[in-house]
Amino acid sequence: MPTLLITRSTELLEQTAAACHHFLAQPTPPLSRDLHISFLTKLGLATQLPRAYTALDASRTWIMYWTLNALKNLGADITPHRERSFFEF
């Protein structure tokens, strides 16, 4: 829906919407469930974060939370991770 007041912000918003429309109109590619589960388990539930992710070390609790949430949504069994300590020193 066009607005009555055109600003730089609304111009950028309309450009972004136009760029996204093409991709949103395409069919959704199939989800590679097993690859997602493997990635999440190796990265998000690792005892230590990979070197490229060390800047996120303070966010490990959030990374673990979102990883477990994603695994649960993918239908993976998260019971082995319930009693595990993620902050081993």
VMD Tcl script that draws the C-alpha trace (Angstrom):
set ca {
  {0.00 0.00 0.00}
  {1.61 3.27 -1.04}
  {2.00 6.00 1.54}
  {1.20 9.66 1.11}
  {4.57 10.78 2.47}
  {7.62 9.58 0.57}
  {10.84 9.59 2.58}
  {14.19 7.91 2.06}
  {13.09 5.26 4.54}
  {9.88 4.46 2.63}
  {11.82 4.34 -0.65}
  {14.23 1.80 0.86}
  {11.31 -0.17 2.29}
  {9.64 -0.36 -1.13}
  {12.94 -1.39 -2.78}
  {13.43 -4.13 -0.20}
  {9.85 -5.36 -0.64}
  {10.30 -5.48 -4.43}
  {13.57 -7.43 -4.09}
  {12.03 -9.92 -1.65}
  {8.81 -10.41 -3.62}
  {10.59 -12.44 -6.31}
  {12.01 -14.87 -3.77}
  {8.81 -15.14 -1.75}
  {6.83 -15.97 -4.90}
  {9.00 -19.05 -5.56}
  {8.11 -22.42 -4.04}
  {9.85 -23.18 -0.77}
  {12.80 -25.55 -1.23}
  {12.61 -28.79 0.73}
  {14.16 -28.76 4.19}
  {17.17 -30.99 4.59}
  {16.13 -32.11 8.08}
  {19.00 -34.51 8.77}
  {21.65 -31.98 7.72}
  {20.07 -29.31 9.91}
  {19.98 -31.64 12.90}
  {23.61 -32.63 12.34}
  {24.73 -29.00 12.07}
  {22.81 -27.94 15.17}
  {24.09 -30.85 17.23}
  {27.73 -30.29 16.24}
  {27.74 -26.51 16.59}
  {25.12 -25.53 19.14}
  {25.67 -28.41 21.55}
  {29.45 -28.63 21.30}
  {31.44 -28.45 24.52}
  {33.47 -25.61 23.02}
  {32.44 -23.27 20.24}
  {34.50 -23.41 17.05}
  {37.18 -20.71 16.73}
  {35.03 -18.59 14.38}
  {32.32 -18.40 17.06}
  {34.46 -17.49 20.09}
  {33.18 -13.92 20.01}
  {29.77 -15.40 20.85}
  {31.02 -17.17 23.96}
  {29.04 -14.85 26.25}
  {25.91 -15.86 24.34}
  {26.37 -19.61 24.79}
  {23.23 -19.88 26.92}
  {21.15 -18.34 24.12}
  {22.88 -20.47 21.49}
  {22.06 -23.59 23.52}
  {18.45 -22.47 24.03}
  {17.83 -21.76 20.34}
  {19.65 -24.93 19.30}
  {17.49 -27.10 21.57}
  {14.38 -25.26 20.38}
  {15.32 -25.83 16.73}
  {16.09 -29.50 17.37}
  {12.74 -29.95 19.11}
  {10.94 -28.24 16.20}
  {12.73 -30.56 13.76}
  {11.48 -33.55 15.74}
  {14.89 -34.57 17.08}
  {15.23 -36.30 20.44}
  {16.69 -33.81 22.93}
  {16.43 -36.00 26.04}
  {20.16 -36.92 26.01}
  {20.95 -33.22 26.50}
  {18.69 -32.55 29.51}
  {21.22 -33.24 32.27}
  {24.35 -32.26 30.39}
  {26.53 -29.42 31.60}
  {27.41 -27.00 28.81}
  {29.82 -25.00 30.90}
  {32.63 -27.44 31.50}
  {35.92 -25.77 32.26}
}
mol new
graphics top color blue
foreach p $ca { graphics top sphere $p radius 0.5 }
foreach p [lrange $ca 0 end-1] q [lrange $ca 1 end] { graphics top cylinder $p $q radius 0.2 }
display resetview
